[in-house]
Amino acid sequence: MSDGANVLDRAALALYLEAHIPGFAGLSAIEKFKSGQSNPTYLLTAASGRYVLRAKPPGQLLKSAHQVDREFRVMQALGATAVPVPRMLHLSGEDSPIGRMFYVMEFLDGRIFWDPSLPDAADPNKSSNDERTAVYDAMNATLAALHDVDVEAVDLSDFGKPGSYFERQFARWTSQYRASETEEIAAMDRLIAWLETHMPTDDGRVSLVHGDYRLDNMIFAKDEPRVIAVLDWELSTLGHPFADLAYQCMQWRLPHASGFRGLGGLDRAMLGLPSEEAYVAAYCRRRGIEGIGNWTFFLAFSFFRLAAICQGVYRRALDGNASNPEKARTYGEAVKLLAALAVELIDSKILTTER
């Protein structure tokens, strides 16, 4: 590994894990995954099997960021539900052998689909479209199961503030966007103004939300279109379930040719992928909901939130604080793309309403 700050002391870690994880023995290799850069993630190979270690990054951190203990807590709680997650094995303290908090979970050998058009999803006994259709249906069923979790029953009723989710999120991300703003983007200003004047009243829906629910944050079984794990829970909290659903559907509107790996510009029907309407309808059917009002708002908010996140990354790149400055600078263009797509969405809604 070229990143010296993220190299782990194998000998010290081995002694620690053998003392804290029943059956753990013979740590022989540590390999850092390329993904999971926010919280460095490693594959541990040992005589007793393979494991995954996920840690806080080294150095000074914001108090509210990189809370791996929250990730550990939510996945440990979900282990007793219908939501598939890896088995949690150990959570360290800040005084661990690597000098920061980490957790260890089981390694699950399966498929991760990095391209949402699923070029690699093909069951030799079926048409590739059947496999793709089933993958998206499994993803839909898993999302519905997540939002059906009884947070009190799994001891997560204090995992976030209930109610007024969109108002609080809007205030937070507007503040962060303004703090990291580098130039005036008319579409972003218009989007913020539109969201503020179209904020829906709180309907009382509160669920455990993932916060980054998308295809490449899941592991599928090797031999069937079944979700065996949902990963990357660092943005999870108690919130409005439609935020997760809209975030996923927002990504499908993003250009496939962009770094966002969306489904925009692709013929979904030809690929066997559900339309947005069909996907939302399947979710509603699974959760016993007649339909979703204010859908344009939920989608527009998803674009806004992601744009605000990208703006923060871009500002850190300009300030010289990004881990990958060259890549981070592309986020500046991403902000403009997201804002433009959101404005296009709300304009189409206005035109539809005026007809």
N, C-alpha and C positions, 0 to 999 in steps of 0.2 A: 504494500500500500504506500502510495506516495504522500498521503496526508499524515505527517508525523504526529500531529496532535490527536489523531483518532486511532493510533496504533495502541493496542491493548497489551498489557503484560500477561502473557499466557501462563507463566508459572504461578504468579500470584492469583490470577483469576481461577486457575484450576483448583488450587487448594481451597479457595473460598467456596466455589460451586459444589465441590465434593462434600463440604461441611454443611451446606444449606439446601441442597436438592437431593432428596432420597434417590439412590441408585446412580447418581451422576458419577462417571469415572473416566479417566484417561483422555483428557482434553488434548487433542493433537493438532488442531488447526483452527484459525480464526480468519474469516474472510468478510470484508465489508461489502455489503450490497451497494450497487450503484444507485438504487432508488432509496427513498426514505431519508433524504438529505436533511430535513428539518431536525429529525432526531436520528442520529447515526444508528444504523441497524447492521447486525453481523450474523453470519452463519457460523455456528460452533459445531465442529466435528469432534466427536469423542468416541471412545470405545463403547460407551453405553448408548450411542445414537447421535442424531443431529438435533440441534436446538437453535433457537433464534434469540439473540440478545439485542435489546433496543435501549439506548441510553440518551441522557441529555447530552447536548454538544458541549465540548470543552469551552472554557472562558467565561467571562461575565455575561449573564443573561438577564433579560427582563423578568421581573418577579412572576408575571402571569403567563410567561411563555414556557414551552417545552416541559409541560407537567406530565412526565411519563407515569407518575403515580396515578393520575386521573385515567390514563389509558389502561393501566393495569386494573384499576378498580372496575371500570365499566365492562371490560372483557371478562373479568372474573365473575361479575354479577350475571352477565349474559350466558355464562356457561350452563345455567340451569333453565334456559329458555329455548325457544325454537330458532333463535338467531344463531347461526353457526359462527363460532369464534375459536381460535386456538386455545388449548388448555394453558392456563397461567401456572407457572412453576415457582417463581420467586421474585420478590421486589426488594431491592437493596435500599440502604440508606445513602445519604450523601457521602458518608465516610467509607465507601466501598473501595475495593482494591484498585479501581480505575479512577478514583478521585471524584466521582459524581454518581448520581442515582441512575439505576438501570433496572430493567426487569428481564426475566427469561421466560420464554414460552415454548411450547412444543413446535417443532418444524413440521409443516404439512406439505407433502409432495403432491403438487397438482399443477393446473394450468392457470397462468395469468394472461388475459387478453389485453395487450397494449393498444391494439387497433380496434375501435368499436365497430368497424365494418366486418370484423371477424373473418378475415381471409383464411385463417388457420383452423376455423371450426368446421370440421367436416367428418361426420361419421361415415366410414366406408360402407356401412349397411343401410344408409339412408342418403337422401339428397342433402347437400350442404345447407340448403335453406332450412330443412327440418331442424338441423342442429342449431343454426343461428336463432331461429324462432324460439327454440326451447331455452337457449341461454338467456335471452331477454326476458322470457316468462319467469325463469328461475330468479333472475335479478329483481323482477317486480314482486314476486311472492316473498322474497327475503325482506324487501323494503316494507311491505305490508306487515310482516311478522315483527319487524323492529318497532314499528309504530303502535303495534298492539301490545307491546310489553307493559305489564303492570309495574310501574316504577316503584310503587310502595312495596310490592311483594318481593322485589329484588333489592330492596334497600337503596334505591337511588332517588328518593323523593327530594333529597337536598342537593342533587347534582347540578342544579341551575335554578334561576329565578323563574317561577311559573308566571305566565300571562304577559301581555304586551310585548311579545317577542319581536315583532317587526319594528315597533317604535323604538325599542332599546337598540336593536341591531342597526337601524337606520341612523340613530344619533351617534352610535359608536363609529360606524364606518364613514359617515360624513365628516366627523371630527378628524379621523385618521387620514382621510383623503386630503382635507384642507391642510393638514399639518405637513403632508408630504408633496403637496402640489408644486409642480415645476413650471407649468405654463397654463394658460387659460385654454380649456377645451370646451367649446360651446355646447357640444352634444352632452358632455358630462354635466355641465351646469343645468342644462334643460332637463336631463334625466333626474337629477336631484330635486329640482323644483316640482316635477311631475309626481314623483314618489311622495313628496311631502303633502301635496294637495289631494292625493288619491289613497292615502293610508286607510286601510279597512279597519273597521271597529274590531276589537278583540272578540273572537267567537268562543273563547274558553278552551279551545283545543290545546292540549299540552301532551307531548310525547317525548320520549328519548329520541333525539335527532343525531345523525352521524356527522353532518356538517361538510362532508366531502364525498358524498355517496356517488360513486361512479364505477364503471366496469373494471378499471385497472386497480381498484382497491379491493378486489375480491380474488379468492382462489377457487377455481372450479376443479371438480374431480377429473382425473386423467381420462376416464373412460365413459363419462356421461355428463350431460349438461346440468350438473348439480353444484350449488354453491357449498363449499366445505369450510369457508372462512371469509369473514369480512374484516379487513385490516384498516390501519391508520385512523385511530379514533381520537386523534389529538384535538379536533375541533368539536367533539361531541359535547352535548349539553342537554338540558331540558328546553324544548322550544316548540315551534309550530311544525307539525308533520309535513305540511305542504311546502315548506322551505326545502326539504330534502328532495321531494318529488320535482319541484320546479327547477332546482339546481341541476338535476340529472337531465331533464328535458331541455334546459338551456344549453347544455353541452352538445346536445344533438343538433342544435341550430348553428353551432360554430362551424366554420369552414373546415372540411376534412384536410385540406392542404395546409392548414395553419399548424402551429405548434400545439394548439389545443386538442388536436386529433378528434374533431367533432364529426358529425354526420352530414353537415351542410353540403349540398351539392351532389350528394349520392342518391341513387334511386333505391330507396328503402324497400319498396315493394319487390323489386327484382332480387334483392338480397335476402328476402324473407324476414326483414326487420319490421317491427310494428310501427305504425304511424304514431305520432304523439297522441292523437285522440284515442287510439286503441289502447295505448299503454296507460294513459290516465284512467280510461274506463275500466281496465282490468284491475288497477289499484283500487278504484272506488268500489268495484264489485267485491273484492277481497275484504275490504274494510267496512262494508255495509253502508257506504256513502252514496247518496243519490247523484251528486255531481259537485263540482268545485266552482264557486263564484270567484270573481276577482282574479281569474287566472292570469290575465295580462299583468296585473300588479306583481304577482308572485314571480313571474318570469323576469319582468323588468328589474325587480329587486335582486334577483340572482345575478344578472348582468352587472348591476351596480356594485354589489358586494365583491365580485371577482375583480372588477375594474379597480376598486379601492385597494384590494390586496396587491394587485399588479403595480399600482402606482407607488406603494410603499417599497416594493422590491426595487423598482426603478430609481427611486430617490436614494436608497441605500447604495445602489451602484454608482450614482453620480457622486455621492459623498465618500466613496471608496470603502464602504463597509460590507459589500456583497461578497459571498463566498466564490461566485463565478461572475466577475464583472462583465465580461463580454456577453454572456448569455442574459444577464440581468437587464442589460440595456435594451434588449428586444422587448422587454415588458412595457417600455414607454409607448411603443406602437400598439401593443396589445390593448392598452387602456383606450386608445382612440377607436380601435376596432370594436371593442365591447360596448362602448358608449354609443357608437353609430348603429350597431345592431339593435340595441335597446330602444333608441329613438325611432328606428324603422318599425319596431314592434308596436310602440305606443301610437305612432302615426297611423299604422294599419288598423288599429283598434278604433281610433277616432273616425277614420273614413268609413269603417263598417258600421259604426254607431250612427253616423250622419245619413247613411243611405235610407 
